[in-house]
Amino acid sequence: MADPSSVSIVVPAFNEEPAIGRLVQALRAGGAWREIIVVDDGSSDATAERAREAGAQALATACPLCQVNLEMRQPQADKMPAFYFTELLGLAFGLPDASKWWSKHLIDPRPVLRQAGLVN
């Protein structure tokens, strides 16, 4: 069995406001995972807010337009960055230009990436 601190959990979500908070909390209580990634594909409800309340630090989506919408539509307080999934793949594969897109975010993703030990 893998060491939980080396495991990333990916949770796909679309309009999961009623359940996502409980799910993230249950996962956090179940182990010291490296990270829990909520992949929100442009939900029209408060999925992102419930994920944040449960301890999520960032969102990921497979849709570039959804990525911008997720960052733009968040309430003013406690905004968290939303990543387009391929940005995270570029980072994971060590592509040299992966960081070029971060300045285009509406919410600066670098503090979250630094906190996770993914960038300097």
C-alpha positions as CSV (number, residue, x, y, z in Angstrom):
1,M,0.0,0.0,0.0
2,A,1.3,3.5,-0.9
3,D,2.2,6.0,1.7
4,P,-0.8,8.4,1.9
5,S,1.6,11.4,1.9
6,S,2.6,10.4,-1.6
7,V,-0.9,10.0,-2.9
8,S,-2.9,12.7,-4.7
9,I,-6.7,12.2,-4.8
10,V,-8.6,13.7,-7.8
11,V,-12.3,14.3,-7.3
12,P,-14.4,15.2,-10.4
13,A,-17.3,17.4,-9.6
14,F,-20.1,19.1,-11.5
15,N,-22.9,20.8,-9.6
16,E,-22.0,18.9,-6.4
17,E,-22.7,21.6,-3.9
18,P,-24.7,19.4,-1.5
19,A,-22.1,16.7,-1.3
20,I,-18.6,18.0,-2.1
21,G,-17.9,19.5,1.3
22,R,-18.7,16.3,3.2
23,L,-16.7,14.3,0.7
24,V,-13.6,16.4,1.0
25,Q,-13.9,16.4,4.8
26,A,-14.2,12.6,4.8
27,L,-11.2,12.2,2.6
28,R,-9.1,14.6,4.7
29,A,-10.1,12.6,7.8
30,G,-9.2,9.3,6.1
31,G,-5.5,9.9,5.6
32,A,-2.7,12.4,5.4
33,W,-2.9,12.6,1.6
34,R,-0.4,14.7,-0.4
35,E,-3.4,16.7,-1.8
36,I,-7.0,16.5,-2.7
37,I,-7.8,18.0,-6.1
38,V,-11.4,19.0,-6.8
39,V,-11.8,19.1,-10.6
40,D,-14.8,21.4,-11.1
41,D,-16.0,21.5,-14.7
42,G,-17.7,24.8,-14.5
43,S,-20.4,24.1,-12.0
44,S,-23.3,26.7,-11.9
45,D,-23.9,26.1,-8.2
46,A,-21.7,26.7,-5.1
47,T,-19.5,23.6,-5.6
48,A,-16.3,25.7,-5.5
49,E,-17.3,27.5,-2.3
50,R,-18.2,24.3,-0.5
51,A,-14.9,22.7,-1.6
52,R,-13.1,25.8,-0.2
53,E,-15.0,25.6,3.1
54,A,-13.9,22.0,3.4
55,G,-10.2,22.9,3.0
56,A,-9.6,22.9,-0.8
57,Q,-6.8,25.3,-1.8
58,A,-7.3,25.3,-5.6
59,L,-9.6,24.0,-8.3
60,A,-8.8,22.2,-11.5
61,T,-10.9,22.0,-14.7
62,A,-10.6,20.3,-18.1
63,C,-12.2,23.3,-19.8
64,P,-10.2,26.5,-20.4
65,L,-13.2,28.8,-20.4
66,C,-14.4,27.1,-17.2
67,Q,-11.0,27.9,-15.6
68,V,-11.5,31.6,-16.2
69,N,-15.2,31.5,-15.1
70,L,-14.3,29.7,-11.9
71,E,-11.7,32.4,-11.0
72,M,-14.0,35.2,-12.1
73,R,-17.2,34.1,-10.3
74,Q,-15.8,33.5,-6.8
75,P,-16.8,35.7,-3.9
76,Q,-14.3,38.4,-3.1
77,A,-13.1,36.8,0.2
78,D,-10.8,33.8,0.2
79,K,-10.4,33.4,-3.6
80,M,-8.6,30.3,-4.7
81,P,-6.9,29.7,-8.1
82,A,-8.5,27.5,-10.7
83,F,-6.1,25.5,-12.9
84,Y,-6.7,24.3,-16.4
85,F,-5.8,20.7,-16.1
86,T,-3.0,20.8,-18.8
87,E,-1.3,23.5,-16.7
88,L,-0.9,20.9,-13.9
89,L,0.2,18.3,-16.4
90,G,2.9,20.6,-17.7
91,L,4.1,21.2,-14.1
92,A,4.0,17.5,-13.3
93,F,6.0,16.7,-16.4
94,G,8.6,19.4,-15.7
95,L,7.9,21.3,-18.9
96,P,10.1,24.4,-18.9
97,D,7.4,26.8,-20.0
98,A,4.7,25.6,-17.5
99,S,5.0,28.8,-15.5
100,K,4.3,31.2,-18.4
101,W,0.6,30.8,-18.0
102,W,0.4,31.7,-14.3
103,S,0.6,35.4,-14.9
104,K,-2.6,35.1,-17.1
105,H,-4.7,33.9,-14.1
106,L,-7.1,36.2,-12.4
107,I,-6.0,34.8,-9.1
108,D,-2.3,34.3,-8.6
109,P,-1.6,30.5,-8.3
110,R,2.0,30.8,-7.2
111,P,1.3,31.0,-3.4
112,V,-0.6,27.7,-3.5
113,L,2.0,26.1,-5.7
114,R,4.8,27.3,-3.3
115,Q,2.9,26.0,-0.3
116,A,2.5,22.6,-1.9
117,G,6.3,22.6,-2.6
118,L,5.8,22.5,-6.3
119,V,7.7,25.7,-7.2
120,N,10.2,27.9,-5.5
